[in-house]
Structure formats: structure tokens, C-alpha cells
């Protein structure tokens, strides 16, 4: 665990170094050039939840194309780790969290806006070898089941679902994040896991999704906000606006996210 | 002669002392950070919770079992590398270090691909014997042994290569067979190397996280070792994570310090 702490420190140092070399001149030029209409320039440091990796990478490319000369850097990780890095002083411009709680943990920020919602879905290996029919199978001791640990957002959502259905889940493993749960389904190590709709879509050549009505009881909201200590406030504002625009929404809904 | 011995054993040259102290500080300061952040007032209550003891016991049992596995397989492997006269030895040695280079999570996936329910070997284990390693305590031992074994093999191989082969040759000329020579001459002469390798191996196994959570999953009492408990505690309650880390550190330091004294002391 010492190693993990070290990793977090290293990541923070790396983020600092990156921001340090990228931001000096552009920040100066943007503050001198900004008058009525803020000109966007320099780099925008976006800290985003791991589940946004695919969509935000795409949005970053589109944003760079729409604003020539602007670079978007991403730091994708678990929302709680990102919140910690931001509070420890990592130079982030934008924070997109997979849960309102992690957004609340960040102290100095603009007003958060919910930009997408994500619902849970049952993921089973291609061909459904465990013959999973619905959420009730999660209470079956004989099936190999993975869910997220209660400490991470997808696990908290899973608990809400089980409560709503009125079953006690019998998991074989409490995974550290949703991608780990998805990996175990993809490799066929478990018969089913409870993941997000977007995860099922992202691995659609290896897993199948089974929807269930009680997923409406645990909808996850994703908030996005600019940060008060942003080295590039104009860039931060422009990127958030782009995510909330119709173009941004189109990319996000194509990946399985629901509009808020 | 007298001047030379004074300069090597007496004062440490500044060129060595400065980086040595810097190195020590680099290793110890993060530990001080943990100690400074520890919530001392609530510490006792968190220490004696059932979950902590469960995770700690599982960690110690699994790391020790993994170390035994590594000793049984790793010492012969080190002997083969150092004395076997194998062709392509450097290539084999490179393969031995693969788990060191591989990110542990990738190592865990590799283990799943081989020993998992659908894995190359795992599917037969499952079909013929009904054995399924993932999500079991045995799976934790396998993951830890995979990651920790190189530490043992490299230490023991180094010791073997530094040992004087003339003693083995003398034993052979006196009529000892190869197995007797290995057991009565080689092993005692490389014992310090084996102890050092065992300590490294055990420590690495105790702290193992990535391969364990990927291959064996995470379930309290079955596969949740201390590093896994620490990681998940970090998600919600960093204070608890710090306490758990300190417990693991303290236990490992006590175990290593006491055992090392005994082993090395007994050998002298």
C-alpha cells in the first residue's frame, strides 16, 4: 500500500510537471488578451472519471479542432482519487466526476452541472453461459457473481438496486472499480456482474447486457465544474460549455449515457 | 596498511555519506508522512475491529504460504540458472524477471488467462478436478507467488554465483552425490542469500495488490488481504487507510526484524 501512496504522489508530481511546462506562456497571453470576449488558448487540464475515458478523449479532439491552438490534457482516474488530487493542489481546470459525492468533496469550484446520467445493467459473457435471466440471479449462491465494492460509486448503486429488489446479493468478489468487474465478465470468470450501460457498450464484442427495471432506482449523475484555482479559467469555461453543447451531448449519448 | 584500514572502516567518505543519507531520507520520509497523518485518538478502536484482524491474518497466512511455494520452486530454479549450464541462460533469466517488469494488474490478467475458469490450464482443472482458483484463498497465494518469486530467484542465483564452487568439487571428489553435495555443501554456503531472498519475497507478497485483486478478486475473509482493504478504505475513509497501512508496516517490520536476527544469528 505504500507503493500505491507513492503512485498517487508520483501522479500528482507528474501532473504538476506537465502543467508547469505547458501553461506558463499561454496563461500570460490569455490574461493580457482577454477583454470582452475571452480568447481561449493554452492547455486545458481536465480531470475526468475513468468511465469517461472514451467519450472525453473524443470530446477533447473535437474541442481542439474547434479551437485551433488549444490543447486538452486529460487525467483519467477514479473520481475519489481525482477529488483528492485536486484538493491536494493538482493544477486542474475542469473536474468531471462520476458521482455528486466526489464533486462535493472538492472545495474550491464553480457551480457543478449534471451533464449525463448512467444506469446499471447486468453484464454477462457472450452467449450467457451462466444462464442469467435477471437481477434475482444475483442472490443465487451457485452463480459466480462480481459486483463493485460498496466504497466505490458503482457498488453503492448496486446496493441501492438490491435493496429495491429485496434480495441479498451473493457475490464472489467485490471489485475495486467497474472496469475490473467488466474485465472478469469479459474473461468469462464470472457469470454476471453489475456494471454501467456504457461499460456494456464499450465491451460489446465480449459481453452482453441485460436490462432490468429496478435500475431506475439507482441512477448515477455525473456533475462537471470549473475549478476556482484553474490555471486556465477561460479554457475551463469553454470546455465545460462544449461538453454541455448539443455536439457534446451527441458524443455522450452515442456511448450509452442518458441525457440528464 | 594501517592507514588504509582506518580509511575504509573508520570515517565514511563524504561522497558516499551524502547520497546514502539522502537515500535513507527518501525511503523514510513518506513513512513519517503516514505517521504524522495517523488519527492517533481513534486508532485503538479501529485497530481492534474484526475486519482488520481478518485481513491481517489472511495477509500473513497467504504471504507465508506464497513464500514457501517460492522457496520450493525458486531455489531449484536459481540453482538451474547458476549451475545448470543451460543453453540460452540469459533468455531464461530475462523470463524469470518478467513478473518484476509486468504491471501487477497485467500479471493478474495473465494468470486469469492461464488458470482462470476459461483459461488454458484452468478450464481442465475445472472440468477434471472441479478446481477453480480465482476468488479463492489459494488464488491469492498463486498471485502473490507469481509476483514475489523473482525476488527470491535473483537473490539465490546471485549467492550461488558468488559461492566458491571448489567446495562442491571437493565434496564430489570425496564421493558425495550431486543431491548430497547440494544439500550438505551448496545450501549451507548460500544460506544468507536464501534468507535475504526469502525476506524480500515475503515482504513483496505481503504488500501485493494488483495481481491479487485481479486474479483472486476481493471478498472479506477469503481474498481481502491488507493491501486490498487499504485500497478500498482509501476510497471512503483515508484515516482508516492510514491506520491499516501502519498496522501492516508494524507487523512486517516486527516479523522481519525478529526472524532475520534469529536466522542470521544462528548461521554465524
Interface residues (C-beta under 8 A of the other chain):
Chain A: X1 X2 X3 X4 X5 X6 X9 X78 X80 X84 X144 X146 X149 X151 X152 X171 X172 X173 X174 X175 X176 X180 X183 X184 X187 X188 X189
Chain B: X30 X31 X34 X109 X112 X113 X116 X117 X118 X134 X135 X207 X209 X213 X214 X217 X218 X219 X220 X223 X224 X226 X227 X228 X230 X231 X232 X233 X234 X235 X236 X238 X241 X244 X245 X248 X249
